[in-house]
Amino acid sequence: MVGGLPGEQLKDALASLALADIVVAATPVYKAGFSGLFKSFVDVMDDLLIGKPVVLAATAGSARHTMVADDRLRPLFTFMRAVTFPTAVFAAPSVWADPALGRRIERAATGDTVLLSAGVEERIVQRSWRGYQHQFGSNFAHAEDAGDLDFGSPLMRLATGGAPGTIPAQS
């Protein structure tokens, strides 16, 4: 990941994520936030989650971190343009055996299933894809739809390794 060349396992994980109907994003809490490994994986997702229903979940050693899913994960997945249902799931050792945890998981799963059946992802991607794409080389399945980008503009020539007044050779 540091070198920018994803290995086969990472490519396979991203491909599986692209095909998922619903994503359960769960992380252990570390220093009142998500783990570094979790964030590193999110960093390579690019536009894979646009419009995709996501269940937010976290676990920690105590109930002091109950708000991590809403305080840390929700803004992160909003930035990724995922659709998160209002019910997040948090579990600490004190509630693992509590039936209320099961009901909360069921509420979150039901909410995201409703989003899926409503076709939220398809509608967002089909109606707004050009407005949501934020970088080149995305892993998102619709990234090849470059739309009306002007690859001959001076800025794009610079971005592809050419000088502003030249057009780089096409391979």
N, C-alpha and C positions, 0 to 999 in steps of 0.2 A: 504494500500500500504506500510505503514511503517513496518508492521509486516511480509510482504512477503506473506501473504495469501490473494489472491484477492477475493473480495466478488462476489456475483452472478451478480450484475450489471456490474462490471468490466469484468467478464468472458464473459458476453453476448456482451459487446462492442467489446472485442477482437475477439470473434467468428464472429461478423458482419464484422469487419475489414478484417478478414481472407477470407471471402467470396466475398468481394468487388472487382469489376473489376478495378476500378479507385478510388483513394483516393484524396479528396480535403482536404489538410492540411491547415487550416486557424487559425490564432491566432490574438488576439489584441496585439498591441505593448505595452510593459511595460519596461521602462528605456532602450530604444533603442534595445530591444531584444524581444524574445517570452515570453509569460507568464509562470509562474512557474507551473500552473496546466497543461498547454499544454506540457511542458517538462516532468512533472511527468507521463503523459499518454504515451509519447514516450518512456520513460524509461522501461515500462512494456511490450512493443511490442515485444521484443526480435527480432526474425527473420521474423516477419510477413510481412514485406514490401520488401523482397528480390525480385527484378525484377518487382515490382508492379509500374505501372504508377501513379505518384503523381503530382497534381496541387498544387503549392505553393501559398498561399495567406496570406495577412496581412492587418490589418486596424489600423489606428491611428488617433489621434486628429489633426495632421498637416502633411503636405507633407515633413517635415524634416526627416521623417522615411521611405521614399520611398524605400530605399535599404535594409530594414530588411529582406524581402523575399530572396533576393539574398545573402546578407551578413551573415545572421544568419540561415535561414531555409535550404538553399541549402546545406551547409556543414553538417548540422545535418542529412538530409535525404540521403546524399551521404554516410555518415557513416552507416546508416541503410540499405544501398545497394538498395534503391529505385531508380526508373528511373524518373528523373524530366525533364519535357519539358523546354526549355529555357525561355518561356514566363511565368513570374510570375504575380500575380495580387496584386496590392496594392490599397487601397481605403482610402482616407481621406475625411472629410466632404466637402471640396472644390471641389471634383470630383464626388461625389455620383450621381449627376444629369447629369453629362457630358456623352454624347453618346460614347465618346472614351473609357470609362470604360467598357461599354457593348461589344465593339469590342475587347478589350483586354481579357475579360472573354471568348468570343467566340474563339479567337485565342488559348488561353490556353486549352480550352476544345477540340478543334479540334486537336491540337497537341497530347494530351494524348489519344484521340480516335484513332489516327493513330498508336500510340505505341501499344495500345491494339489490334487493328486489325492485326498488324504485328506479334502478338504472342510473344512480347518481354519477358514477365514474364515467359511463359512456356519454352522458349529457355534458359533463364538464369538459371532457377531452374533445368531443366533437364540436362543441360550440365555442370553446375558448382556447384551443391548443396554441394557436399562434401567439396569443397574448400571454401565455404562461411560460413558454420556453425561455429559459434564462441562461443557457450556455451551450456551446457546441460540444460535440462528442458525447452527448448524453447517452445513458444506458436505456432510456425510455423507448419503448417500442415504436412510438410515433415520431422519433427524432429525425427520421429521414425526410419528414415533411417540412422542408425549409421554407415553404411558402414564398413570400415575395422578398426574401433577403437579397440584397445586391452584393454579390461576391466580388464585383468589380470596383467597388468604392475604394477610395484611398485607405480608409481604416481597415477594411477587409483584406486589402492587398498586404498591408503591414502585418496583420494578424496571421496571414498564411506564409510569412517569410519573405515577402517582396518589398520593394521600395514603393512609396506612395505613387510614383509616376510609372511603375512597371507592373506588368501582370506576370505572376510566377508561372513557370511551366507546369502544365497539367500532366499528371502521371496516369 
